[in-house]
Amino acid sequence: MQESETAIDAQTQAIARLTQEVERLNTHRFVTMHNSIWRLVLFQFTRGLAFGLGSVLGATILVSLLGWWVAQFEFIPIIGDWAGQIVEQIESER
């Protein structure tokens, strides 16, 4: 009989701790933000803007560094021939 009472007490304490934890989580900012659809939409929109801006800035820096690095080479025959063909093609279309 005493073992069943101890088991019931342990379960009651576990449920009480679980209830406290759920109450604490429900007051967390992340959960309260998702309670309002407009706050969630604004958050996701802002997050998308930040991601887009970061992607564009990162790609711009990466491409400009790559362009600078390639420009440091004095002689690249493959690119020079290819660029010449493009220029000829553009001028023949005029």
C-alpha positions as CSV (number, residue, x, y, z in Angstrom):
1,M,0.0,0.0,0.0
2,Q,2.8,2.4,0.9
3,E,4.5,1.8,-2.5
4,S,1.4,2.8,-4.4
5,E,1.1,6.0,-2.3
6,T,4.7,6.8,-3.0
7,A,4.2,6.2,-6.7
8,I,1.1,8.4,-6.7
9,D,3.0,11.1,-4.8
10,A,5.9,10.9,-7.4
11,Q,3.4,11.2,-10.2
12,T,1.6,14.1,-8.6
13,Q,5.0,16.0,-8.1
14,A,6.0,15.2,-11.7
15,I,2.6,16.6,-13.0
16,A,3.0,19.7,-10.8
17,R,6.5,20.3,-12.2
18,L,5.3,19.7,-15.7
19,T,2.4,22.2,-15.2
20,Q,4.8,24.8,-13.9
21,E,7.1,24.3,-16.9
22,V,4.2,24.6,-19.4
23,E,3.0,27.8,-17.6
24,R,6.6,29.2,-17.8
25,L,6.8,28.3,-21.5
26,N,3.5,29.9,-22.3
27,T,4.7,33.2,-21.1
28,H,7.9,33.0,-23.2
29,R,8.2,35.8,-25.8
30,F,8.5,33.3,-28.7
31,V,5.1,31.7,-27.8
32,T,3.3,34.9,-27.1
33,M,4.5,36.3,-30.5
34,H,2.8,33.3,-32.2
35,N,-0.4,34.0,-30.4
36,S,-1.0,37.0,-32.7
37,I,-1.2,36.4,-36.4
38,W,-0.2,40.0,-37.2
39,R,2.9,39.9,-35.0
40,L,3.9,36.6,-36.6
41,V,3.4,38.1,-40.1
42,L,5.4,41.2,-39.2
43,F,8.2,39.0,-37.7
44,Q,8.4,36.7,-40.7
45,F,8.3,39.8,-43.1
46,T,11.2,41.4,-41.2
47,R,13.1,38.1,-41.1
48,G,12.6,37.8,-44.9
49,L,13.9,41.4,-45.5
50,A,16.9,40.8,-43.4
51,F,17.7,37.5,-45.2
52,G,17.3,39.1,-48.6
53,L,19.5,42.0,-47.7
54,G,22.1,39.8,-46.3
55,S,22.1,37.6,-49.4
56,V,22.4,40.5,-51.8
57,L,25.2,42.1,-49.8
58,G,27.1,38.9,-49.4
59,A,26.8,38.0,-53.1
60,T,27.9,41.6,-54.0
61,I,31.0,41.4,-51.9
62,L,31.8,37.8,-53.1
63,V,31.4,38.7,-56.8
64,S,33.4,42.0,-56.5
65,L,36.2,40.1,-54.7
66,L,36.2,37.4,-57.4
67,G,36.2,40.1,-60.1
68,W,39.1,41.9,-58.5
69,W,41.0,38.6,-58.1
70,V,40.5,37.7,-61.8
71,A,41.5,41.2,-62.9
72,Q,44.9,40.7,-61.2
73,F,45.9,38.2,-63.9
74,E,47.8,39.8,-66.7
75,F,47.2,37.2,-69.4
76,I,44.3,34.8,-69.6
77,P,44.0,33.5,-73.2
78,I,40.8,31.6,-72.8
79,I,38.9,34.5,-71.3
80,G,40.5,37.0,-73.7
81,D,39.4,35.0,-76.7
82,W,35.9,34.5,-75.3
83,A,35.5,38.2,-74.5
84,G,36.7,39.1,-78.0
85,Q,34.1,36.8,-79.6
86,I,31.4,38.4,-77.5
87,V,32.5,41.9,-78.6
88,E,32.6,40.8,-82.2
89,Q,29.1,39.3,-81.9
90,I,27.7,42.5,-80.3
91,E,29.2,44.8,-83.0
92,S,28.1,42.6,-85.9
93,E,24.5,42.8,-84.6
94,R,24.5,46.6,-84.8
